[in-house]
Amino acid sequence: MSANSSAILGELLRDVSRSFYLTLRVLPLPIRQPIGIAYLLARAADTVADTEIIVTEQRLTILNRFRQALTANDSKGLFLAEMKGFIEKQ
């Protein structure tokens, strides 16, 4: 991960979870980034699951697509493009 990517990850973590961000900083350097990324992915899924502005069926569809993107190596960014289109419709 580049220095710029690390900085962005740090900023995101600091902004969305101050306590987790502080705890993460005491972990050994080689595992900070993977755990930070895993936390943000879990946080994103939790946000989708908990929101009430999207009906349950759509939330399930989004979460299933999220899982597919994570397990299928969505290198073309199709999931992100799909979600951007969905958000723009709202």
PyRosetta script that sets phi, psi and omega in degrees:
from pyrosetta import init, pose_from_sequence

init()
pose = pose_from_sequence("MSANSSAILGELLRDVSRSFYLTLRVLPLPIRQPIGIAYLLARAADTVADTEIIVTEQRLTILNRFRQALTANDSKGLFLAEMKGFIEKQ")
pose.set_psi(1, 134.3)
pose.set_omega(1, -178.1)
pose.set_phi(2, -70.6)
pose.set_psi(2, 165.3)
pose.set_omega(2, 178.7)
pose.set_phi(3, -62.6)
pose.set_psi(3, -37.9)
pose.set_omega(3, 178.7)
pose.set_phi(4, -65.3)
pose.set_psi(4, -42.4)
pose.set_omega(4, 177.9)
pose.set_phi(5, -63.0)
pose.set_psi(5, -39.9)
pose.set_omega(5, 178.3)
pose.set_phi(6, -63.6)
pose.set_psi(6, -40.3)
pose.set_omega(6, 179.0)
pose.set_phi(7, -64.8)
pose.set_psi(7, -42.6)
pose.set_omega(7, 178.8)
pose.set_phi(8, -63.6)
pose.set_psi(8, -44.1)
pose.set_omega(8, 178.0)
pose.set_phi(9, -59.2)
pose.set_psi(9, -45.4)
pose.set_omega(9, 179.1)
pose.set_phi(10, -60.6)
pose.set_psi(10, -43.0)
pose.set_omega(10, 179.0)
pose.set_phi(11, -63.7)
pose.set_psi(11, -44.1)
pose.set_omega(11, 178.7)
pose.set_phi(12, -60.5)
pose.set_psi(12, -47.4)
pose.set_omega(12, -179.7)
pose.set_phi(13, -62.7)
pose.set_psi(13, -42.8)
pose.set_omega(13, 179.2)
pose.set_phi(14, -62.1)
pose.set_psi(14, -39.4)
pose.set_omega(14, -177.0)
pose.set_phi(15, -74.7)
pose.set_psi(15, -33.6)
pose.set_omega(15, -175.5)
pose.set_phi(16, -97.9)
pose.set_psi(16, -18.8)
pose.set_omega(16, -179.0)
pose.set_phi(17, -156.8)
pose.set_psi(17, 89.0)
pose.set_omega(17, -177.7)
pose.set_phi(18, -60.4)
pose.set_psi(18, -42.8)
pose.set_omega(18, -177.2)
pose.set_phi(19, -69.7)
pose.set_psi(19, -40.7)
pose.set_omega(19, 178.1)
pose.set_phi(20, -65.5)
pose.set_psi(20, -40.5)
pose.set_omega(20, 179.0)
pose.set_phi(21, -57.9)
pose.set_psi(21, -45.1)
pose.set_omega(21, 179.9)
pose.set_phi(22, -65.4)
pose.set_psi(22, -40.9)
pose.set_omega(22, 179.0)
pose.set_phi(23, -66.2)
pose.set_psi(23, -41.0)
pose.set_omega(23, -179.0)
pose.set_phi(24, -58.9)
pose.set_psi(24, -33.9)
pose.set_omega(24, -176.8)
pose.set_phi(25, -65.9)
pose.set_psi(25, -17.4)
pose.set_omega(25, 179.3)
pose.set_phi(26, -90.6)
pose.set_psi(26, -7.4)
pose.set_omega(26, 178.2)
pose.set_phi(27, -74.4)
pose.set_psi(27, 156.8)
pose.set_omega(27, 175.4)
pose.set_phi(28, -58.8)
pose.set_psi(28, 139.9)
pose.set_omega(28, -175.6)
pose.set_phi(29, -49.2)
pose.set_psi(29, -43.9)
pose.set_omega(29, -177.0)
pose.set_phi(30, -62.8)
pose.set_psi(30, -22.2)
pose.set_omega(30, -178.2)
pose.set_phi(31, -106.0)
pose.set_psi(31, -2.5)
pose.set_omega(31, -179.8)
pose.set_phi(32, -61.4)
pose.set_psi(32, -49.9)
pose.set_omega(32, -176.5)
pose.set_phi(33, -64.2)
pose.set_psi(33, -49.5)
pose.set_omega(33, 179.9)
pose.set_phi(34, -60.4)
pose.set_psi(34, -39.4)
pose.set_omega(34, 179.4)
pose.set_phi(35, -70.6)
pose.set_psi(35, -37.7)
pose.set_omega(35, 176.8)
pose.set_phi(36, -62.5)
pose.set_psi(36, -43.3)
pose.set_omega(36, 178.3)
pose.set_phi(37, -65.4)
pose.set_psi(37, -43.0)
pose.set_omega(37, 178.3)
pose.set_phi(38, -60.4)
pose.set_psi(38, -40.8)
pose.set_omega(38, 178.4)
pose.set_phi(39, -61.5)
pose.set_psi(39, -46.6)
pose.set_omega(39, -179.1)
pose.set_phi(40, -64.3)
pose.set_psi(40, -37.4)
pose.set_omega(40, 176.8)
pose.set_phi(41, -64.5)
pose.set_psi(41, -43.7)
pose.set_omega(41, 178.0)
pose.set_phi(42, -64.7)
pose.set_psi(42, -38.3)
pose.set_omega(42, 179.5)
pose.set_phi(43, -65.0)
pose.set_psi(43, -40.6)
pose.set_omega(43, 178.5)
pose.set_phi(44, -63.9)
pose.set_psi(44, -45.8)
pose.set_omega(44, 179.1)
pose.set_phi(45, -62.7)
pose.set_psi(45, -40.8)
pose.set_omega(45, 179.4)
pose.set_phi(46, -64.3)
pose.set_psi(46, -39.1)
pose.set_omega(46, 178.8)
pose.set_phi(47, -63.2)
pose.set_psi(47, -44.5)
pose.set_omega(47, 178.0)
pose.set_phi(48, -63.2)
pose.set_psi(48, -45.0)
pose.set_omega(48, -177.9)
pose.set_phi(49, -63.3)
pose.set_psi(49, -34.5)
pose.set_omega(49, -174.7)
pose.set_phi(50, -89.3)
pose.set_psi(50, -16.8)
pose.set_omega(50, -174.1)
pose.set_phi(51, -67.8)
pose.set_psi(51, 146.2)
pose.set_omega(51, 177.5)
pose.set_phi(52, -106.5)
pose.set_psi(52, 0.0)
pose.set_omega(52, -179.4)
pose.set_phi(53, -85.7)
pose.set_psi(53, -8.0)
pose.set_omega(53, 176.5)
pose.set_phi(54, -120.2)
pose.set_psi(54, 132.0)
pose.set_omega(54, -178.4)
pose.set_phi(55, -64.4)
pose.set_psi(55, 154.5)
pose.set_omega(55, -174.0)
pose.set_phi(56, -53.5)
pose.set_psi(56, -45.0)
pose.set_omega(56, -178.5)
pose.set_phi(57, -59.3)
pose.set_psi(57, -42.8)
pose.set_omega(57, 179.3)
pose.set_phi(58, -68.3)
pose.set_psi(58, -37.7)
pose.set_omega(58, 177.7)
pose.set_phi(59, -61.7)
pose.set_psi(59, -43.1)
pose.set_omega(59, 178.4)
pose.set_phi(60, -62.8)
pose.set_psi(60, -40.1)
pose.set_omega(60, 177.6)
pose.set_phi(61, -62.3)
pose.set_psi(61, -46.0)
pose.set_omega(61, 179.4)
pose.set_phi(62, -61.6)
pose.set_psi(62, -45.4)
pose.set_omega(62, -179.6)
pose.set_phi(63, -64.8)
pose.set_psi(63, -37.9)
pose.set_omega(63, 176.2)
pose.set_phi(64, -65.2)
pose.set_psi(64, -41.1)
pose.set_omega(64, 177.6)
pose.set_phi(65, -66.5)
pose.set_psi(65, -37.9)
pose.set_omega(65, 176.8)
pose.set_phi(66, -58.9)
pose.set_psi(66, -47.3)
pose.set_omega(66, 178.5)
pose.set_phi(67, -61.8)
pose.set_psi(67, -44.5)
pose.set_omega(67, 179.2)
pose.set_phi(68, -60.5)
pose.set_psi(68, -42.5)
pose.set_omega(68, -179.7)
pose.set_phi(69, -63.0)
pose.set_psi(69, -36.9)
pose.set_omega(69, -178.7)
pose.set_phi(70, -75.4)
pose.set_psi(70, -31.5)
pose.set_omega(70, -176.7)
pose.set_phi(71, -95.2)
pose.set_psi(71, -16.9)
pose.set_omega(71, -174.8)
pose.set_phi(72, -105.3)
pose.set_psi(72, 9.5)
pose.set_omega(72, -179.0)
pose.set_phi(73, 52.4)
pose.set_psi(73, 69.8)
pose.set_omega(73, -177.2)
pose.set_phi(74, -75.0)
pose.set_psi(74, 65.4)
pose.set_omega(74, -173.2)
pose.set_phi(75, -65.8)
pose.set_psi(75, -20.9)
pose.set_omega(75, 179.7)
pose.set_phi(76, -86.5)
pose.set_psi(76, -2.3)
pose.set_omega(76, 177.6)
pose.set_phi(77, 72.1)
pose.set_psi(77, 25.8)
pose.set_omega(77, -177.3)
pose.set_phi(78, -62.8)
pose.set_psi(78, -39.1)
pose.set_omega(78, 179.5)
pose.set_phi(79, -62.6)
pose.set_psi(79, -46.1)
pose.set_omega(79, -179.9)
pose.set_phi(80, -63.3)
pose.set_psi(80, -40.1)
pose.set_omega(80, 177.9)
pose.set_phi(81, -64.2)
pose.set_psi(81, -41.6)
pose.set_omega(81, 178.6)
pose.set_phi(82, -62.6)
pose.set_psi(82, -43.9)
pose.set_omega(82, -179.7)
pose.set_phi(83, -68.1)
pose.set_psi(83, -36.8)
pose.set_omega(83, 177.1)
pose.set_phi(84, -61.1)
pose.set_psi(84, -45.2)
pose.set_omega(84, 177.5)
pose.set_phi(85, -61.8)
pose.set_psi(85, -39.9)
pose.set_omega(85, 179.3)
pose.set_phi(86, -64.2)
pose.set_psi(86, -44.7)
pose.set_omega(86, -178.2)
pose.set_phi(87, -65.7)
pose.set_psi(87, -40.0)
pose.set_omega(87, 179.8)
pose.set_phi(88, -63.7)
pose.set_psi(88, -27.8)
pose.set_omega(88, 178.2)
pose.set_phi(89, -73.3)
pose.set_psi(89, -26.3)
pose.set_omega(89, -175.4)
pose.set_phi(90, -71.5)
pose.dump_pdb("model.pdb")
